[in-house]
Amino acid sequence: MNAPAKLHLTIDTLALAGFAPHERDAIAAALRAELTRRFAAPDALAAFDADRMLPGARAAPFALGGGGPRQIGAQAAQALVQTVTRATR
């Protein structure tokens, strides 16, 4: 029986310029929650080969559609997921 697939994602820098200091923790928490949700689906890791390492990927700058910290974190997660899955192709 194979061990379940795992993904280890390290974000070295999360730049949140232009947001109030009290929003930053909420944005980071929403980002973490959305990444967890997106990669929890059984087929979510299908883009990754076994033992594949992606030593670095930089998300292209993107515009946020607005909203509160939860929406901003979710939008940032979506951009990051697109960057990571595109880099594994």
SULFEN-V888498 format. One record per residue. BURIAL is + if it has 24 or more other C-alpha atoms within 12 Angstrom, else -. D_LAST is the distance of its C-alpha to the last C-alpha in Angstrom with 1 decimal. Layout:
burial=[BURIAL	BURIAL]
d_last=[D_LAST	D_LAST]
This chain:
burial=[-	-	-	-	-	-	+	-	-	-	-	-	-	-	-	-	-	-	-	-	-	-	-	-	-	-	+	+	-	+	+	+	-	+	+	-	-	+	+	-	-	-	-	-	+	-	+	-	-	-	-	-	-	-	-	-	-	-	-	-	-	-	-	-	-	-	-	-	+	+	-	+	+	+	+	+	+	+	+	+	+	+	-	+	+	-	-	-	-]
d_last=[26.6	23.2	23.0	21.1	17.6	17.9	16.0	17.9	17.3	19.7	20.5	22.7	24.0	24.3	26.3	28.4	30.7	33.1	33.5	36.6	36.7	37.4	34.3	31.9	32.1	31.7	28.6	27.0	28.2	26.7	23.3	23.5	24.7	22.0	19.1	21.0	21.5	17.9	16.6	19.8	19.0	18.6	15.3	13.8	12.2	10.7	7.1	8.3	9.7	13.4	14.6	11.3	12.4	11.0	14.4	14.3	12.8	15.2	15.3	16.8	20.3	20.9	24.2	25.4	27.2	30.0	31.6	32.6	30.8	29.1	27.6	26.6	24.9	23.1	21.9	20.7	18.8	17.1	16.0	14.8	12.8	11.1	10.5	9.2	6.9	5.6	5.6	3.8	0.0]
